[in-house]
Every structure is written in C-alpha cells, then in structure tokens.
Amino acid sequence: MQASACHIYKVIGYYLGIMTAPILFALEEFPQLGAVVEKGIDNPANIEIALDYLAKSNGIQRTRDLARKHANLAAKAIKSLPECEDVNVRRSRRALLDLTHIVLTRTR
C-alpha cells in the first residue's frame, strides 16, 4: 500500500482493520456511518462517504483534544519525577517531554 493510501485510511479512521478515534467520534454523531464502515472501505465511493461524514463531524477536533489531554497528563507525570543530575537521565526526561509535543504537532 502506498504512503498516501495508508494516510487516507488513517484519516478516515480505519487503519489496519481497527477504527481510530476520529471515526469512533464521528459514529457518535452519525450512526449511519457504521453501515458505510461495515461495507468496507475498499470501494472509493465508501471512502468518499466516510470522508464526508468525518468532515461534518467533530471527530478530528475531539481526537486532537483527547491527544492534547493525554499529552498534558504525560508531561505532568514526567515533570513530577524526581530531579536527577545524571546527564543521561536529564536527556531522557527532555526527550520524553519533547515527544509529548511532537505527538501533538506532527502532520502524519
């Protein structure tokens, strides 16, 4: 599968046979989307329908909000760890904090 095809599948919320958060949130708003997902997304028409529902829903924004919430919780937990003078521990701690930012700002 090409990278762009993988990205489309992930965007519509169905990746490696697992529904992702955006589609689950969109299903709450548009239960009829379930029938489209059940038919499968191998058909380009179903992909278009799923993308339309996703665009009308708050699924992507709710997913971003959920990611932000968990990234903030992770950063808070990391910051609560005891300080250490060991340079490797400090680098690791910084890398973990950076990762919480990267997860929120990545585009793919």
C-alpha positions in Angstrom: 0.0 0.0 0.0 1.3 3.4 -0.9 2.0 6.0 1.8 -0.8 8.2 0.5 -3.3 5.3 0.6 -2.2 4.5 4.2 -2.7 8.1 5.1 -6.2 8.1 3.6 -7.2 5.0 5.5 -5.9 6.5 8.7 -7.6 9.8 8.1 -11.0 8.2 7.6 -10.3 6.3 10.9 -9.8 2.8 9.8 -6.2 1.7 10.0 -5.0 -1.9 9.9 -8.6 -3.1 10.4 -9.0 -1.0 13.6 -11.3 2.0 13.8 -9.4 5.0 15.1 -10.7 7.8 17.4 -11.9 10.2 14.6 -14.2 7.6 13.1 -15.4 6.5 16.6 -16.3 10.1 17.5 -17.9 10.6 14.1 -20.0 7.5 14.7 -21.4 9.0 17.8 -22.7 11.9 15.7 -23.6 10.0 12.6 -24.6 6.4 13.5 -25.4 5.7 9.8 -21.6 5.9 9.2 -21.4 2.5 10.8 -23.1 0.9 7.7 -20.5 2.5 5.5 -17.7 1.2 7.6 -19.2 -2.3 7.7 -19.4 -2.4 3.9 -15.6 -1.8 3.9 -13.5 1.0 2.6 -12.1 -0.9 -0.4 -14.6 0.9 -2.5 -13.6 4.5 -3.4 -17.3 5.6 -3.1 -17.3 4.4 0.5 -14.1 6.3 1.2 -15.8 9.5 -0.1 -18.9 8.9 2.0 -16.7 8.2 5.1 -14.7 11.4 4.5 -17.9 13.4 4.1 -19.2 12.2 7.4 -15.9 12.8 9.1 -15.7 16.4 7.7 -19.2 17.1 9.0 -18.4 15.7 12.4 -16.3 16.9 15.3 -14.3 13.7 15.2 -11.0 15.1 14.2 -11.2 18.0 16.7 -12.3 15.7 19.5 -9.4 13.4 18.7 -7.0 16.4 18.8 -8.5 17.4 22.2 -8.1 13.9 23.5 -4.5 13.7 22.3 -3.8 17.1 23.9 -5.3 16.0 27.2 -3.2 12.8 27.3 0.0 14.6 26.2 -0.5 17.1 29.1 -1.1 14.3 31.5 2.1 12.6 30.3 4.1 15.8 30.6 2.8 16.4 34.1 3.8 12.9 35.1 7.2 13.3 33.6 7.7 16.6 35.4 6.7 15.0 38.7 9.6 12.6 38.6 12.5 13.5 40.9 15.2 15.7 39.6 18.5 13.9 38.8 22.0 15.2 38.0 22.8 12.3 35.7 23.1 13.7 32.2 21.5 10.6 30.5 18.5 10.8 32.8 18.1 14.5 32.1 18.4 13.9 28.3 15.8 11.1 28.5 13.5 13.2 30.5 13.8 16.0 27.9 13.2 13.6 25.1 10.0 12.3 26.7 8.8 15.9 27.2 9.7 16.7 23.6 7.8 13.6 22.5 4.6 14.9 24.1 4.9 18.0 21.9 5.8 16.1 18.7 2.7 13.9 19.0 0.5 17.0 19.0 2.3 18.8 16.2 3.0 16.0 13.7 1.2 16.1 10.4 1.1 12.4 9.8 
